[in-house]
Amino acid sequence: MHISEKNTEKELHKRQQDFKKEDVETVLKNQENLKSKFLNQGRLKNYFEDFKILFSLVKDYANGKYKVVPWYIISSIGATLLYILTPLDLIPDFIPFIGYVDDAAILTLCLNLVKKEVDIYKLWKGSITK
């Protein structure tokens, strides 16, 4: 099964548009479920470090520690993480070998969209932990 870049962009855009402020809490409450998916699913394992920084950004935003990020960045990251949580998406997760192809595709697209803001966040995060 092939997932096109156009379908991936359309899916992420739709979910990003539907993402609401209260969905941030859903993402935060599911940290362990997300962590487990990233650590235990072959296609997502390579993105574990990315997951940690994306989750941290959303958490710092929700806690009011980091507010300089535009909402569309938070909604893109949040929608992506909720997509990964959802077992029934473009390619259902239970399908052997290909069930997480769409999750990885959506995540890759999201990472490309938010790269600049994530780099800025990393600099900020590094400056407060020194």
N, C-alpha and C positions, 0 to 999 in steps of 0.2 A: 504494500500500500504506500502510495506516494502522497506526501502532503506538500502542496505548493506554497511558495512564498506569499502569493497573493491571498490564499485562504488563511494563512497564518497571520498576515497583517490585518485582514478583515476581522478575524476572531479576536485578536488582541485589542483592536480598536473598539469593537463592540463591548467587550468586557471592561475595558478602561472607561468607556462612557457610562457604563452601568455601575461602576464602583462608587460607593458612597462613603462618607466619613465614618459611619458606624461599621463599615466593613474592615476598617483598620483594626478594630478590636478583634474581629474574627481571625484575621491574620495572626495577630499577636497571641491569641489563645491557642493557636494551632502550631506553635513553635516546634514542639516535640514531634508531631505528625510530619511536619515539613522536613525537619532534620532527618527523621527516619527515611523518608522517601529519597532524600538526597544521598544518604549514606548507603542505602540498600538497593537502589535501582541503577543498573549498569549505565544507562544513558545519562543519568543525572549525577553520578558520582564525581565526574570531572568538574562539575559546577559547584561543589560544596563550598569552596572559598567564596565564590560569587554569592551564593545563598547567604552566607554569614554576613557579608557586608550589606547586601540588600535588606536583610531582615533588621540589621542594626540601624540602618538609615530610617526605616519605617518606625522602629521602636523609639529612636531619638526624636523623630518628628512627633509621634503620638505623646511622648512625655514632655514635649515643649522645649526640649534641649536644643533642637535643630529645626528652626522654622524658616530658614532662607531658601528652602527648596520649593519650587513651584508644585502646585497640587497635581498637575498632569504627570509629574515624575512619580509622586506617591501613588497616584491611581494606576499608573502603568505597572509599577512594581507590585502593588497590592493585588491587582487583577491577575498578574502573572502567577503570583504565589497561590492565589485561590484557584486558579486554573490547574495548577500542579496538584493541589489537594483533591480536586474533583476527579473521581475515577471514571466517570462517563463524560468524555469530551470528544474532540474530533476523532481520535482513535482511542477506544476504551482501554484503560490501563491493564485490564486482565488478559488482553490478547498477548500471548507469548511472543517474545522477541521484538515486537513493534509497538507494544502498548504505551511506551514512553517516548516514542519518536516525536509526537506532536508536542509533548511537554518540553522536550529539549529545544525544539524549533521555536516555540513561543518564548522560552527563556532567552535563547540567543537573540531573537529579535528585540526583546526588552532590553537586554544588556547593551545592544547597539544604540537603542534609543536614549538610554539614560547615562551613557558612558561619561559625558562631560560633567554632569551633576554628581555622579558617583565619585569621579576623580576629585572634585571640589570637596565633597563630603569626607573623603579619605584624608585630605590635607587638614581639614578642620578637626577630624577625629584624632589624627596624629598630634596635632598641636595641643589638644586638651589632655592627652594621656602622658605628656612629657613631664 
